[in-house]
């Protein structure tokens, strides 16, 4: 009879293991590995295949990790119409950036900007914050004011990014400072203007010699940066009018030239996105109200989560641009002006820039944390209940699935242990343990240890000694009397 019971228990354990392995398999991001998944699933109904299945799942995980460029941070499956698994992807360790902010210039004829330096610091902090961009700090060059010379900017973009960022790596470049056009004597540009980013050591009357031309930037992006996922944010403008993040150029402003967007199209490309603060013939404004450039203020807000329209915990380039465009256009209109951000370039798939914790993700973290605490305290049923709540939000949450299995094991172990203790106690009762002491011990064994009174906690220690055979029935009964008498005193 015992052999049959053992076989049944062993079989039940194997079935539980197969269910756990099935849940583990379902939790994997197995896109591109469908045939391997189907092969494993075909074995999930055969208990004797468990060791083979476990090995194949380990191998599949390794292959997925090798392929994955942007690891899944967490999955959230929401109720109702939105019931699906949300894969939160964030820029991993292979993300690189250059952030530039110039508020003051060596040439005193170039007007100072009030918030360009602060704008760059804000974007740098968001990109390198583990809560948002998660770019390793050593992967991001920050150039402020006098650090942002022509040589240093070219080195950061054309040497640092060229050496560090591979074709599958993420690249983000941000510039806050003056932009300016200059008449193109060759006439090659369709609007007869060459456009420049103005570095710290630029000369207002010689941008060709001391400025960073868009044509040079295009060559760096085309010929030196391999990344197929590059985003360039430019908070400057090129109208050549007084005000904003450009400065007046009397050599061409009277000519009433319409500035073309073609230079932005040339900068961009497949997998390379250029986002500017305004159209080429508009100003990019700063405002004391926001203490930032308007564009960068909303860029920062969007990166921190406000641009996450589908509430999946990830801010993509498309979401960010949609948010920034709307907010900047409205704010500029409130201030009596006009400013319309532009986006050029195409994306294959989506480019995730930052992540943040949605209410669902925060709730999952809270429940998982609470469940782990309860588990450590031995409150396995309460832990099991918390993990079940997680699975109602995210049915494939790996942490909760593993927790459910562990808590089930512990609950079953406790039940088995209790049954064994009850059997031994009954045996002791049959051998002479008085009915009153037997009933009281039975009640205490079933009671949650958390609910024990001091007296009960003391008694339980001796019940355990009795059950182990460390003390006799007579000693137990006498000790019980002494404990109760001392407790009354």
N, C-alpha and C positions, 0 to 999 in steps of 0.2 A: 504493500500500500504506500509506504514511504517513498519507494523508488518511483512509483507513478506520480505522486505529488511533486517530487523533485523534477521529473521530466516536464510536468505541466508548468511549473514555475520557470524553468529554464526556457521553455518555448515562449512563455509570456514576455520574458526579458528580451528575447530575440525580436519579438514583434515590436516591442517598445523601441529597441535600437533601430529597427528598420524605419519606423515612423520618424525618429529623430534625424536619421540620415536623409530621409525624403524632405523634411523641413529645411535641413541644412542645404540641400541641393537647390531647393526652390528659392532660397535667400540669395543665391549667387547671381551676379550680373553676367549671365552666360551668353549674351548676344555674340554670335559668331562661333559659338561652340555647341550649337543645337544637336549635332549628331552625337557628340560625346555625352551630352545630357540624356538623350534618348537611350543610348547604350546602357548607361547606368540605371535609368529608370526601369529598363526591362528586367533588371536583376533584383529590384526592390521587394519582390514577393517571394524571394528564395532566401530563407534564413541562413542557410549554409554559405551563402555568397557574401556575408557581412564583411569579413576581412578584405575580400577583393573590392567590394564597394567602397570601403573606407580608404583604401589605397588610391582608387581611381578618383575619388573626390579630392584628396590631397593633391594629386597631380593636376586636376582640373583647376583648382585654386591657383596653383603655381603658374599655369599657362595664362590664366586670366590676369594675374598680377603683372606678368611680363608684358602683356599686350596693353594694359590699361595705362593711359597717360594721365587721366584725371580720375583718381580713385573715388569710389562712392563713399561719401562721409556718413550718410544715414538714409534710410528709406522711410517714407511716410505714406501710408495708404489711408486716404480720407474717406469718409462715409458718403453715401448718396451718389450724386452724379459725378463727384470728383473721386470716386473710389478707384485708385490706381496707385502704383508704387512710384513715389517721387524720388529720383536719384539726385541727391545733392552733390554736385561736383564743384570742387574748388581748385584754384591754381595750386598745384603741389610744389615740391621742392624745385622742379625744373621750370620756374617762372622767374623772369628777369625784368628789370625796369631801370629807366633813367628818368629822374624827376628834376626839373629845372625851374627855378623861380628867381626873377631879377626885378628888384624894386628900385634900386639905385644904379646909376651908370657912371662910368669913369668920365665920359664926355658930359660936361655940365649943360651942354645945349640939348641933351636928350632928357625930356621931363621924367622926374621920378614917378614911380607908381606906388600907391599907398599899401596895396594888399597883395601884390604878386608874390612876394617872398612867403607871406603867411599862407597863401593859397597852395604853394608847392609843399610846404611843411604839412599842411592838412592832408593832401593827397598821399604824400609819402607815409604818413602815420596810418592811414586807412589801408593802403596796400600791404604794409608790413605788420599790421595787427592780425594776430592769429584768429580773432573773432570775425574778420572780414576778408581781407585779401590773402593773408597767410603767405605772402612772399617772404622768403628768408631775407633778413636785413642785409646780409653780405651779398645778396643778389641784386640789390637796388642801389644805384648811384644817386646821391642827392647833391645837387649843385645850386648854391644860393649866392646871389649878388656877385662879389668879386671872385668867387670860385667858378662862376659860369662864364669863363672866357671862351673865345672862339676855339682855342686849342683844346680846352678841357671838354667842351661840348662835343666836338668832333671825336675826341678820344673816347668819351663815354659811349657814344652811339656807334662809332665806326670801328673801335678797337675792343672795348669791354664787351659790348653785345655780340660783336662778330666772333670773339673768342669763346664766350661762355654759352650763348644760346644756340641750340641745334634746331633743325628744321621742325621737330615736333614740340619744341618748347614754346612757352607763352612769353610774349614780350609786350610790355606796356611802357610807352613814352609819354611824358607830360611836360608841357612848357607853358609857363605863365610869364609874360613880359611883353615888351613891345614887338610888333611886327611892322614892317614898312616896305613900300614899293619903291623902286627906283627906275627911271627911264632906261629902257633897254636899247642901246645904240645900234644893236644888230638888227632889230626889228623882227626877231624870230618869234617873240611872244605875240599871241593873237591880239593882246591889248597894248602891246609895246611897253609892257612893264615887267620888270623882274622883281620877285617878291623875296623878302629876307626875314629871317628870325634875327633879332638884334641882341647879340651877346653883350656881356658887361663891358668889354673893352672896345666896342664898336665906335666908329666915328660917324657922326650924323651926315657929314658931307661926302663920305666915301664908304658906302655900304658894300660895294663890290670888293673892296680890299679888306674890310674889317667886319663884314656881316656874314651870316650863314645863309646862303641862298637856298631856295626851295629845290633848285636843280641839284645842288650838292647833297641835300638831304635825300632826294630821290635816288641818287647814285648809291648812297650809303644803304638805303633800304633795299635797293635792287641787287647790289653787287656784294654787300658785306654781311647783311643780316639774313641768315638762312630761314629763320622762323616763318612758318606758314600760318601763324596765329599772332599777328602783331596789331596793336591798337595804339594810335597816336592822338592824344588830346592836345589841342592848341588853344590856349586862352590868350589870344592876341588878335589884332585886326590889321587890315592892309589898305584902308581907304586913303591914308595919307592926309586925313583931316585932323584938326586939333581936337584933343579929347580922347577918352577911351584908351585902349592899349595900342595906340599908334601915335604918330606925331606929324605935324604939318610939313608938307613938302612943296614949297613954293615953285619948285622947278617944273612941276607938272599939274598941281591942283587946279590952276586956272584953265587948264585945257579941257576940263569937264569930261575926263575919260571914264568910261564904264569898265570896271575891273572884272575880268573874266574868272570863272570858277575852274578853268581848265587845268591850272597848276595843281589844284587839289585832286583832280581826277588822275593826274600823272603821278602824284604821290601814292595814291591808293592802288589797290589791285585785289586779286583773289586771295582771301585770307588776310588781307592787310587793310585795316579800317582807319580812316582819318576822320576825326570829329573836331570841328572848329567851333569856337564860341559864337561866331556870327557869319553872315554872308560876307564876301570880300569887300563889298561897298558899304558895309555897316560898321558901327563902332561896337567894341566889346567893353561894356561899362563896369566900373567899380561902384560900390555904394557903401556909405558909412552905416546905413541901416543894417546891412548884412555883414559888414566888416570883411567883405570878400569881393572878388569879381562875381558878378551875377551868375555867370556860367559855372564857375568853379564851386560856388556855394551849393547850387543844385546838383552838380556832379557829385559832390561829397555826400549830400543827403541821399542821392540815388544809390550810390555805392554802399551805403550803410543799411539799405533795405527798402527805402521808399519807392524804388523803381521796380521792385519785385511784384509785377502785376498778377502773375499766376500763383503767388504765395507758396512757392516750392522751396523757399529758403535760398535761392540763387539769383543773383543779378547778372543778366547777360548783356552783351553789347546792345542788342536790339531794344531790350527793355529799358536800358539806361538812356539811350538816345531818345526814345519816345517820351520818357519822363522829363528829361532835361529840356527838350524842345518846348514842351507845353509850359513848363514852369518859367523858363527864361523869357519866352514870348510874352507871357502874361505879366511878369514882373517889369519888363522893359516898358510895356504899354502903360502900366501904373505910374512909372517914372516919367512918362511923357516922351518916350523914345521908341525905337524899334530895334529888335535884335533877334535874329533867327539862326540858331545853330545849324550847321550842315554836317551831314555824314556822307562820306564817299567810300566806295569799296564794296566787295562782296564777301560773303561768309559761306563756307561749306559747313553746314550744320550750325551749331551755336558756339559762341565763345563766352564761357562763364568767367566773370571778372572777380566777383566777391560772393561770399555767402553770409548769411546771418541767421539767427535762430528765430524761426516762426513760432507762433503760439503752440502749434502742434509739436514742434521739435522740443521746445522748452518743457512741455507737459510730459513728453516721452522721457526726457532726461530726468525730470523730477520723479516720475514713477519708477524708473529703473534704479535710481539712486535709493529711493525709499525701500524698494524691494530688496536690494542688496543689503541694506542695513538690517531689515527684518530677518533676512536669511542668516546673517552673521549672529543675530541674537537668538537664533533657534526658532523664530516664529515662521515656520515654513508654510503654513496654510495662508497666513497674511501675505507673505512674499509671493506665493502662488497667485493670490487674488490680484496683487498689484501688477504682476507680469501679464495676467490675462487682460487687464485694462489697457496695457501697452498694445497688445495684439489686436484690440478693438480699433485702435488708431492706425497701427501699422502691422498688418497680419504677417509680414515677413521680417520683422525686427529680430535680427540675429541674437542680440543680447537677451531679449525677452524669451525667445525660443529656447535658448540654452538654460536660462533661469527656470523656465517651466519644467524642463526635464530634470534639473537638479533638485528642485523643490519636490517634485513628484517622488523622486527616489528617497528623499529624506522623510517625507510623509509616510511612505510605505514602510521604510525602515522603522519609523516610530511605532507604526501599527503592529508590525511584526514583534518589535521589542515589548510592546504593551501586552500583546497576547501571550508571549512567553512568560512575562512576569505574572500575569494573571493565572497561568497554569501552575507556576511554581507556588504562588500564594495559595491556590486551592489545594495543592498537594500538602502544603504546610498546615492548612486548616484541617485536612483529613488526618494529619499526624498529631493534632493537638492544639493548634493555634486557636484561641478562643474566638467565638463568633463575633463579638464586639470589636476586637482588634483586627480580625479579618475584614469585616465590613468597612471599618474606618480606613484600613490600608487600601482596599479596593477603590474607595472614593478618592483618596489622595493620588493614587496612580493615574486615574483618569483626568484629574484636574490639571489645568494649565499651570505649569510652574510659576509663571508670572503672577498668578493670583494667590500664591501661597502666603499665609501669614507667617510671622516669625516662628511660632510654635510648630506649625505644619512643616516648615522648612527643616526644622530640627529633627522632627519625627521621620521625615522622608529619608534622611541620611541613614537612620537605623533600619528602615524598611529595606533599603538597598543592601545593607550589611547582612540582614536576615536572608534575603533572597540569594545572596552569593554564598551563604553557608558560613559566613565569617563569625556569626553569633548564633546561639541556640534559641529555640522558641522561648524558653524560660528566661534567658538573659534579656531577650527582646521585650517580653512582657514587663519584667522588673524595671528595665531601663525606661520604658514608656511611662510607668508610674512615677518614677523619679523626675522625669522631664516635666510632666504635668503638675506635680507638686511644686517644683521649683518655679514653674511659670505662674502658678497661683499666688505665690509669695511676692 
